[in-house]
């Protein structure tokens, strides 16, 4: 099938009127007839206006054909095979996110979807794999499965570039993760708004032997915030009603060695409205080992640990010890700070594989003097750096200096983590220990914070109800998007049309010269 990539060029066929007008308005020169005498000629009326009449019809047809071929050439002709023709006629997709599907069914949006489907577009679920969608059935995919930007990149690999796409989704912040992609020209994104608020149990910790510290999360379209509440440990089922928090039920389990807390509020998220905690008599410990050169470093670290534990209500015992030849390393600890130029001993490294968190500072007494600033995730403002040790990256770079060289790395080892800080916890090396971000960072270590997720990873994505405006999530428009899908099978007719134009032009010139002679 003959196909043209630039059909608007067909308007150039209006140029065919030019040679047609020339041939209609042109008049042949008169012929000279020799007469012996004009006295026998009679006067006759002159016809000043004669009817339009085509002349030199073969030459006219050649010129019209030449202009028509040039117009077709500018329209970029291609020959589509049967496979390419079927792909060229492929319709677009209508993608509906699972979380807005119940709303779409019950509003006028269902009529819009039916109209698009009647035009030949396929209805699919805006979820992994894009399964076919029937509005009267419930999908097996839940709202938490969707990452809209990632799904949009997958769409680009499944459809031709020119195929239209309609997306019906919410504008929940939690559904837009990762890098914002470029988008196709024929993308139509409609957001379905629904008012929703949520509350959930974010975290529960034992605070001593007779109380709990519970963190509640609240989320609505404008914001997400948290509140802290102290609760008594109950060995019997108990319901706590408090004006400052939703009604809460405490259920003892396993003979009182564990507790389950459950929110009774209607707007509580069903997946996050309960929290189970095991009660243990052994509180996790923090051990700080230091050498002769780093005694002051250990004091700064211990002060930060105690401040973080007091703020969060953590029942954590911390102690510091100078490294000696007879130092024992078999005491159970949750976190160890190894402040020494020497490597950590094998018993500690083996404990890391079993779940210990190890933080080690600069591995040498030698340092590189510099004047730089460190801006990193979790730090509200950059802090200045004056000294650092040389390093070879062996883990995930959490902090970097102003030259892009890793300063703090984290490496997973078995069940534990190994942090390498290529500086020292001392004001002569940097100003980190003088900033409030230092105990905050220590608290994230004590909480065993996940280092691979973004800053919103602590907020349950199903509970987070914050919304974006359209300008914040709409992908950037690109004139051309390279996809992994091949273009429809087609053969360019550029060369044959050029040969035909050249042949017609040569023939037209030959005929015109012959007529002139």
N, C-alpha and C positions, 0 to 999 in steps of 0.2 A: 504494500500500500504506500502511495506517495504521501509524504508528510512534510510540512513546512514548519521550521522552528520559529520563524518570525512572520506570522500571518498578517500582521499590521502593514507589512510592506506591500500588501496587495493594493493599497491605496495608490501606489505609484503607477498602477495601470491607467490612471487618469491621463498619463502622458500620451496615451494612444490617440487622444483627441487632437494633438498637435499636428501630426502628418495628415490626419483626416481633414482638418480644417484647411491646411495648405493645399491639398489636392482639390477641395471643393471650391476654394476661392481663386485658384490660379486660372488664368485664361490663356489660351494658345495665341501666339502672334498671327496676324492676318497674312494671307497669301497674296502675292503680286500677280495679277493677271494682265497680260499685254493685249491692248485693243487698238484697232486701227483708227477708230473714231468714237467719240462719246455722244455724238448728236442724236443717236437713235436710243440712248438710255433714258428711261423715264425716272422721274423723282419718286422716291418711296419713303415711307415713314421709318425712322430709325428706332430700333428697340434698344433703349438704354439699359434695361434690366433683363437679364436672361436667367432662366432657371438653373439651379445648381446641378452640376453633372460631373460625375467622377471621370477622371482621365488617367491614363497610365495605370490601369488596375493592377498588373503584375508587380510594378515597382511599389505601389501603395501597400500591397499585401506583404511584400518583403520587409518594408520599413515597420509596419505594424508588428510583424512577427519578431523583428529584432528588438523592439522596445519591450514586448511581452516577455521575451526570453531574459532580458536584463532584469526585469521586475521579479521573475521567478528565481533568478540567481541570487538576488538580494534577500529573498525570503528564506534562503538556506534550505534547499530541498534535500530530503533523505528518503530512502526506501526502507520501510519497516517490514521485517519478516512477520510471519504469523504470530510468533512468540512475542516479538516486540510490540506488535499491534495490540495484543491482549494486555500487556503491561501498560501501554500508553493510555488505555481506557480505564485503568484501575482507579476505583473511587477511593476517597479518603476514609478516615476513621473518626468515630465519635467515642471519646474516652471518658468514662465516668468513674470518679474515685469511689471506693467502697464506703467511706464515711459519709458521703453526701447522697448515696443511693436512696435511702428512705425518704429524704426530702424531695429528691427529684421525682420520685413516684407520685407524691401527693401534691405537687404544685403544677403550674402551667409549663414548667420546664419539660415535663413529660411530653407535652404537645410539640415543643421545639425538637425534641429528640425524634419523635415520630416523623416530623416533617423532613428532617435530615436523612433519616433512614429511608423514607419514601423516595428521596432523590438518589438513592443507590449507595449511600455511605454505610459502613459497617459499624455496629454498636459493639464496643468492647469495654472490658473493665480496665481502668487505669491502675494496673498492678502488674507484677512480674509475669511475663508470658503473654499478657494482654488476651485473656480468654474471652470468647464470645459472651455477650451480655444479653440476658432477657430481663426486662424490668420487673416481671412478676415472680422472679426467683431470687433467693438470697445467695450471694457469693460466698465461697469458702474462705476468701481472703479478708483479713481484718484491716482496720485503718492503720495499725502500727506497722504493717508490712511495707508501706509506701514511702519512697523517697522520690518526690516528684521530679527533681532535676536529673537524677539518675535514670528514671524511667523515660524522661524526654530524650536523653541521649540514646536510649535503646530504640525509641521510635524512629530516630534518624537512620538507624541501620536496617529498619524493617520496611520502610516505605520509600518510594521515589521522591526526589527532591521537591517536585511540583505538586505532590498529592496533598490535599488540604487535611488539616487535623483540627478537630474541635475537642477541647478539654473542659470538663465540668468538675471542679474540685473545690475544696475549702482553701482558705488562706492561712492555715495553721503554721506557725513558725517551725514546729517540730518536723513538718513534712518536707522542708526545704533544707537539705543538708549537702555539704560538699561544695564544689565549684559550680557557679552559675554557668549554664551552657549557652551557646549561641542557638538561635532558633530560625526556623524556616519562615519564608514570607507568608505562607498560607496557614499560619497558626492562629487559632481563635481560642482564647483562654477566658472562660467565664467562671467567676468565683461564686460559690453558693454560701451565703452567710447564715449562720445559726448561732444564737446566743447560748453560751455554755460557760459554766464555772465548775471548778473541781477542787476537791480537797483530798489529801492522801497522807498516809504515814510515811514520811521520808526516811526516818532513821530512829532507832531506839538503842540506847546504851545503858548498861548497868552503871549506876553512880553510887559507889559504895556497896554495902550489903543489904540496904533496906530501901533503896529508891532507884528510880529509872529516870533517864533524860530522854524525852521524846521530842522529835522535830517533826512538825506538821507542815505540809506544803499546801499553798492556796494558789490557784491559777485562774485567771480570767483573760478576756481578750486584750486588755491593756497591760497587764503585768502578772508576774509570778513572785510570791514572797513566802517567807518561812517564819514560823514562830516556835519557840522552845518552851517546853512544859516539864516540870518535875512531877513525877508520879510515885506513889508508894508501891512497893512490891507486895502484892497480895497473894496469899496461898489459897484463897478461895475465889470462885467466880464473883466478879464485881463489876458494876456499871458506874462510871464516873460521869456526873453531869456538872459542867462548869460553863459559866457565861463566856469565858475567854476561849473556849475550844468546843468542837462538836462533841456530842455524847460518845463515850468510849466504853467498850466492854473488855475486861481483862479475864482471860481464861487460862488457869494453870494447867500444865501438861507434865507428863512423866514424873508424877509424884512431887510436883513443885520445882523440879530442876529446870523447867522451861516455861515460858509464858507466850501466849498469843494475844496481841492487841488488835481490836477490830473497831473501825468507825461505824456508827449506826446512822449517820446522816445520809439523807437521800442522794445528795449530789456527790457523795464519796465515790471515787473510781473503784469499780468492782474488782479490778485487777490489783490495785495498790492500796485497798482499804484495810488490809490486815498485815501484821508484821509479827514474826516469831523470833524469839531470842532465847538462847540457852544461858542459864545462870551458872557461873563458875566461881569457885572460891579463889582460883588463881588468876590474879590480874596480870596483864602483859607488862613486861618490863622493858626499860630502855637503858642500855649500858653504853657508857662513853669511855673508850680507851684512848690514852694520849701518851706521847713521849715527852721528854724533857723540854723540847722546843715549843710544845703546843699546849702548855698548861693553861694559858690564858684563853686559847681557842676553846678548850673544854668548858671553861666557865661560861663563855658566851652561849655555847650549845646547850648546856644544862639549864641556863636561865630561860632560853627559848622553849625547851621541852616543858618545863614547869609552868610557864605562862600559858602555853597551848593547852596543856592538860587541865589547868584550872578554868580556863575560859570555856572549854567544851564539856567540862564535867566528867572527864575521863579518869577512871581509877587506874592510873599508871604509876608505877614505881620507877624512878630514875636514879642512877648512881654513876659516878665517874671513878676511874681507876687508872693509875699510872702503869704503863707496861713495864713488866719486869721479866726476868728469866723464869721465875717460878709462877707467873700468872696463869691461872686456870681459865679455860674458855668453854667449859662444859655446863655453865649455868644457863638455864632456859631464859631466853629474852626474845621479844618481838622485834626490836630494832636495836642495831648496834652502830655507833659512830666510831670509826677507826681513824683517829687523827694521828697519823704517823707517816713518815716517808717510806717505811718498810711495808711490804705487802702483808695483807691479813693472813694469819696462820690457817693451815688446812682445816682444823676443827670448825672455824667460823665459816669458811667457804663451803664446807659440807652442810652446815646448817642453812645456808642460803638456799641450797637445792631443796631443803625440807620446808621452806616457808619463811625464813628469816629475811628481814630487810636490812641491808648493809649499806651504809653511807661512808665513803672514803674520800678524804681530801687529797691535796696535791701529793703525788707519789715521789717527790724529791724536794730537797732543800733549795735547789736552784730555781730561779724564777726569771721571767722575762718582764722587765719594767715597761709599762705602756700607760697611755692615757686614753681610756675608752669608756663607753657606757653600755650597759646591758639592759635590753628590753626583752622581756620574755613573758610567756603566758603565766598568769597568776601574779604578776608584778604590776601594780597599778601605775608605777612610774619607773623609769630606768634608774639603775644605781651605778655609781661610778666604780671603775675597776682600775687598779694601779699595778697589780702584780698577778701573774698567772704562770703556771707550769706548762711546758710543752705537752701535747697530747696527740694520740692517734685514736680516731673515733672507732669505738667498738660497740656502741649501742645507739639508742635513739637520742638525738641531740635535743634536749629540752631548753637549754639556754645557750646562747652564742654571744661572743664578744662583738665589738663593733666592726671587726674584720671578717665576720662570718665563721670564725673558728669555734667549735663546740667548747662550752665551758662546763655544762652539767649534762651528763649522759645517764641514761637508765638502760640496764640490760636485764632481760628476764633470764633467770637461771633456775630451772626446775619450777618449784612452787613459790620461790621468792624473787626478790629484786636486788640488783646491785647498782647503786648510784655512784658515779665517779664525778667529784667536783674538782676541777683542775685549778683550783685556787685554795685559799684557806679561810676559815671562819674567824678572821681577825681584821680589825680596822686598818692595819697597815697594808693589807692586801686589797680590800674593797670595803664599801660602806654597807654591805648587805646586813651585817650583824647589828647595825645601828638603826635599821629601818623596821617598821612594823610588819613588813612583808616577810621578814625572817621567821617569826613564830607562826605566821599564817602558813608558810611553806612547810614548816615542821609539823603543823597540825594535819596538813594534807598527807604527809608521810605516815603519821600515826593512824590516820583513818584509812590507810592503804588505798589512797585515791588512785583511780585508774588513770594511767598516763597516756594511753593511746587514744582516748576519746576527747572530744572538744569540751569547751567550758560548760556546755549544757548537758553533758552526759549524766550528771547527777539527777537531773530532772527527768522523771519518767516521761517518755515521749507520748504515751497514751494519756497522761495526766496534764501535760502542758497545753494550755488553751490559748496562748498568746497568738495574735493575728498579725499578719503583714498587710501593708497596702499594696496595690497592684504594681506600683512603680518599683517596689523593693524586690519582688520575685519574678517579674516579667523578664524572660531572657532577652539578651541583647540581639537586635536584628542584624543578620549578616546577609550580604548580597548573594553569596554563594557558600554553600555548606558541602564539604567533602564527606561523603558517606561511604560505608563499605559495600553498599549495594551497587551493582553495575547498572549502567544506564540501559534502557531498552535496546535490544539488538537492532541495529540500523546500519545502512550503507550510505555514505555521503554521495550525492550526485553533483558535487561541485565541479569536477573535471569535465564530465559529459556536457553540462550546460555551458561551460566556457568554450568548449570546442564547437558547440552548436552556434553560439553567439559569433565566434570568429568566422565560421563558415558563412553565416547569413550576411555578416558585414561585407565580406569579400564579394559575395554574389550580388549584393545590392550595389556596391561600387561599380562592378563590371557592367551591370544592366544600365545604370545611370550614365556611365561614360559612353556606352554604345548608343543610347538614345540621343545624347548630346551631339555625337558625330553624325 
